[in-house]
Amino acid sequence: MAMNAISNALRTTLVTVLTTALDQGAGAGKVQIFTAAFATMLSEHAFTDPSATSVTNGVTTLAAIADDTALATGVAAVCRFVDSVDTTLWEGTVSTSAADINLNSTSISSGVTVSLTSGTFTQPAA
């Protein structure tokens, strides 16, 4: 059976589960940015704890995300969301558009500041 529509209440519950998982533990959750196949970590950004400023209609709006100084040089391709003790929660893609994380440029050089200015998690309605 395929789901053709998900109510806003259920969508909100689902993104709340993601946010709760990200916030579990004593510290803040993080997003880590890697080269392809998770070969090299390029940067790691801590979320504010709690990580969300609002959760409504299936959309979590994230609070401030910390800048990071790039750990290595490479081309960003994938990301990993982890809790405060580095347990992997979910993984995604990185590009300049149409990805889970969109950067101005995927070319990252060691020692430069990498900034994530805003973010949302959205549970689709269908």
N, C-alpha and C positions, 0 to 999 in steps of 0.2 A: 504494500500500500504506500503510495506516495503522499506526502503532505503538500496540499495545495495552498494552505494559508495557516499562519501561526498568529494567534491573538497577540495584541500588544502586551497584555499581562504576562503571557508565557515568554515572549521575547525579552521582556524586562527581567524576568526571573532568570533566564539563561545568561544574560550578560552580567547579572548580579553574582551568579556563581563564579564566573571568570574573575570578576573584580575581587571577590572574597578570597579566592585561591591566590591571587597575586598579593594580597595583603596579609596572608597568613604568616605566622612567625613573628619574631621580635623586631625585625627591621623591615625596611621597604623592599618591595619586589623590584625587579630590574628587567631591562631589555638589553640583550647582547646582540651586537651586529658582527657578522662573520663574512668571510669570503665563501665561495661556492663549497658545498658539501661540508660546511662547518669546519673547514680546514684551519683557518686562522681567525681568532677573535680580534676585531679591529677596534671596537669600543664597547663600553658597558655603561648604561645610564640607569640611575636609580630613580624610581618614582617617588613622589611624595607619599607619606604613609598617613592616612589612607590615600589610595591612588586615584580615586574618582572624586570629581566635584559634583556630578549629578548622574543619575541613572533613570531614564524615562523612555517610554515607547521603544524599548529594545536597543537603546543607544546609551553607552557609558561614555561620558566626557571625562577625559583624564585631567588630573591636576598637573602642576608643574613637573617637568621631567628634567633632571639634572644634565648639564653639559658634561662632556668627558673629553679628556685629552687622548687622542688616538694612540692605541697601544702598538700598532703595527701599520705597515703600508700595504694596501691591496684594494681590490674592487669588491665593494659590498654587494652581497647577493642574497643572503638569508639572515634571519633573525631568530632569536630564541627568547621567550618570556619565561622568567624564573621567579620563584619566591625568594624570601630573604635568606634561605639556606641553599640556594642554587638548584633546587629541584625543578626540572623542566616541566612547564605547564603546557605550553604549546609553541609551535614553530611557524614561521611565515617567510614571506619573500621581501626582498628589498630591491628597489629600482628607483627610477626618476619619475615614474607614473604607473598607475594601475597595479600597484603592489600593496602589500600589507603595511609596509613603511616606505614612504616616498621621500627621497633625499634630493637636494638641489643637484648633487653630483654623487655618483657611486664610487668615484676615485677618492680614497682616503689616504692621507700621508701621515706617517708616524709623527707624533708631537703636536699636530694641529688640533684645534678645538672642534669637536663634532657636536652639533646642536640639534635637538629634536624640539620643535617649538610648540607642538600641540598634538593631540591624538584622541581618537575615539575607537570604541569597539562597537560594532553594529551586528545585531542578529537579524538576518533577512526575514521578511515576512513570509516568504515561500521558498 
